[in-house]
Amino acid sequence: MKQVVENVSDTAFMVAWYRAMETERPDALFRDPLAAKVAGDEGRRIVASLGRHGRAGAWSLAIRTVVIDRLVTEAVGRGADVVLSLGAGLDTRPYRLDLPNVRWIEVDVPRVVELKERRLAGETPRCAVERIKLDLTDVDARRRLFADVGASARSVCVLTEGVVPYLDPPAVGALADDLAKTPNVSSWIIDYFSPEVLRYRRRIQARMSNAPFKFKPDDWFAFFAGHGWRPREERYLVEEGERLGRRLPIPRVLLALFALRSVFASRERRERMRRSLGYVVLEPT
């Protein structure tokens, strides 16, 4: 069976198409008028190929977009004048969020940056945008970039949406160390996945994707504590979805099974299930 996601870069098209799908809903949680433009036929094809698994993906992408929008806006409200988006992909936040005094710096590999610039040619961002062609695995180059950005900013908010899960633990640790040493970095918005979610994804990944998650620590929070970071805020997608009136779409049979299991599950286990994936704002210790 051909895998519908051939590499990590394909996920950028998929995520953008999910944003386009959300934009078309009458009850959309956000509007991204440029999402379909950047996603192109590649994004439409990938999402269509996911079949029934696409429903959960569309839900999680919609909720995570709202969560990150708010976390970024809150970071700016606390004084961040630079958003450093690593592995920015086809994100269009600088074109739809009202952040006029922010310097938004996007970093990605050359082919992604070049494609994005072509597809967004003629569009006007709502804040100052810089795009840097850089492979984050080039450690020396990224350290030079971090030093330059940190030295020119008052307060930096780092965003790694959908990036860290695809790196192996040593690479994540090295990135965390480099960011912790960067001057004026005040916060880092990062994906969180529980071991339970990672086990579920591993079961479906082999059939659908050639872009496996590699970052699977036994204790996510302890891992980052060991690299100089502590949580400032945690936002979990199931809880945020309920707050937004957009519950996780689960087939009735599975919903009944989960309800039955929850009757016998401890309160602690039920809480873990609700807090199995989300976004965390880290701050340097």
N, C-alpha and C positions, 0 to 999 in steps of 0.2 A: 504493500500500500504506500502510495506516495505521501510523504509528509507535507502538510500544507504550510508549515512554517519552516523554511529551509535554513534560516540563520537568524541571529539576533536582530539584524537590521530589519528583517521582515516584520518584527513586532511593531516597529514605528508606523508602518502602513496600517496594520491591524488596529492599533490604538486610535489612530486618526479617523479611521472609518467608523469605529464605535462612537467617537465624538460626533461624527456626522449623523449617525443614526439617532443619537439622543437629541440632537438639534431639531430633527424632523418630528419629534414627538409633540403632540399637543400639550402634554404636561411636562415638557422638558425642564430639567433641573438647571440647565445652563444653555446658552446659545453660542455656537462656534461656527459662524458663517464661512470660515475658511477651511474647516476640517475636510470637507469633501474634496476641495481643491488640492490640498497637500496629500491626501490619501490616494487619490487617483484610482485607476482600475485595479492597481495592485492591492489596495486595502479592501475594496469591494470583493475581489476574488477570494482573498484569504478568509475573510469573515464568512462568506457564503459557504466555503469549503468546511467550516467548522461544524456545520449542522446544529444539532441540539445543544452541543457544548457552547455554542455562541451565546445562548441566552444568559448564562451565568457570567460570561465575559462581558457582555453589554451592561449588565447590572453593576458589576464590580468597577468597570471603567467609569460609569456615570457617577457613582458614589465617590470614587477616589478623586475624580476631577474636582468635585465640589469641595471635598476635604482639603485637597492641596491648594485650591484657590483661596480658601479661608486661611490656611496656615501661612501662605505667602503674604497675604494682605495683613495678617496680624503681625508678622515679622517686620514688615515695612512700618506698621504702626508703632512698633517698639523702637524704631530708629534705623532699620536696615536701609542703606542707600544703594546697595548692590545685591542683585540676585545672580548667583553663579550656578547656572544650570548645566550639570555635567551629563553627557550622554543625552542631550536635549531632544534628539530625534526630530519629529515633526510637530512638536508642541507649538501652539500659537497664542499662549497667554499674553505675550507682549502686545498683541493686536486686539485683545478683548478685555483685559483687566485695566482698571483705571488707576494707573500707577505713574503719573506724569513725571515725578521727580526721581524715578528709579533708573539706574543703569543696569540693564539686563544683559548678561553675558552668556551666550550659548556656546557650548563646546561639544563637538562631535567629530567623527572621522570625515575626511574630505568629501567622499562621495555623498554622504547624507547632507552635509552643509551645502554643497553645490546644487543638489536636487532641490533642496528647500528654497534656496535663493532664486532658482528658476521659477518655481511654482508660486512664489510669493512676490515676484517682480511686479512693481506697480502698486502694491498694497502699502498702507501707511500704518506703522506701529504707533501705539499710544504712549510709548516711553522710548528712551534711547536704547537701541539694540546693537550689540556687537556679536558677530559670529566668528568663532575661532576653529580652524581646522586642526584637530589634534587627536591622536589616538591616546586614550588615557593609560594604555599599557606602556607608553613611552614615559618612564618615570622621571627622567631628567627634565624633559620638556614640560611635564605637568607641574613639577616643583617650581620651575621658573615662572610658569603662568600663575600659580598660586601666590608666589612671592610678589609678583607685579600687581595682581589684583588686591591682595591684602594691604599692600603699601599705599594704594591709591584710594582706599575706601575708609569710610568711618565705621561701618558695620556691614558684614557680609552674611547673607543668608544663602547657604548651599542647598541645592535641590538635586536629588538623584532619583527621579521618578523612573521606576522600572529598570534600573541599572544594576544595583548591587546584587540582586538575586542571581545574575548570570556570571558573577565573578567567583572564583574559588576563595576559600577563607584566607590564605596568605595574601592574595591580592586585595581583599577587603580590608584586612588588617593594615596593610601598607598604605592604602588610600586613607583610612581613618587616622593613621599616624601623621601623614602629610598634612591633612586638613587641620588636625589638632595643633600642629606647629605653625600654621599659617596665621600671620597677624590679622587681628580684627575680624576673624570668623566668629560670629555670635551664635549661629544656629545651623542645624543640618536637618533637612526634611528627608526622611528615608523610609523605604518599604519595610514592613514587618510581616513575617509569615511564621505561624506556629509550626511545630513539628507535624501536627495532624494535617494541616493544609499541604505541607510539603510531601507527605506520604500519599495523599490523594492525587496531587499533581503528578507524582512520579508514575502512578498507575496509568494515567491517560497520556502522558508525554510521549512515550515511545511510539504511539499510534499516530500522533498528530504533529509533533514538533521535533526539529533538529536543533532546538535552542534550549537545552536543559538548564534548570536551576542548579547552580553549583554551591551556593552559599547555604549551608544547612547546619548551623551550629546547634549544639544541644541546648545551650542557654543563650538566647539572642542578646539579652540585656547584659549578661555577664561578659559576653564577648566584647561589646563596645566599652564597657567599663574598664576592661583591660587595656584599651587603647585610648583612654583619656576622655571618654564621653559619658554623660549621664542624661536620662530622659527629662525633658522639661514638660512635655505634653504628649499624650497618646490619644489617637482617634481611631476607633475600630469600625470597620465598614458595616458590619451587621447592625451595630448600635446606631451609627449615623444613618443607615438606610431606614431604620424604623423611625428615627426622628424626622426624616424627610418624607415619610409616607411612601417609601419605595422599598418594600421588603424583598429579601432574596427570593428569586423565583425557584421554587422547588416543586417537582412533580408530586401529585397528591399521594401516590404510594410511598414515596420517600418521606414526605411530610408526616404521614401517619407513623412511619417507622421511627422517625426522629422524635415524634411526640411520645411514643411508647417508651423509647430508650430514656428520654429525659425524665420520665416518671421515676425510674430506678437510679438515675444518675445523681451523684452528690451535687450539692449546691456549687462546690468548687469546680466540678467538671462542667456543669452547665455554664458557669461563668467563662471557663476556658473556651468552650465552643463558641460563645458569643464574641470572644475577643481573640479570634484565631488569625485574623489578617487586618491590616490597617496601615497607618502611617504614624511615625513617631518623630517628634521634634527633639533632636539631641542638642546639648550644649556642652562646651568644653568644661572639664572639671578643673 
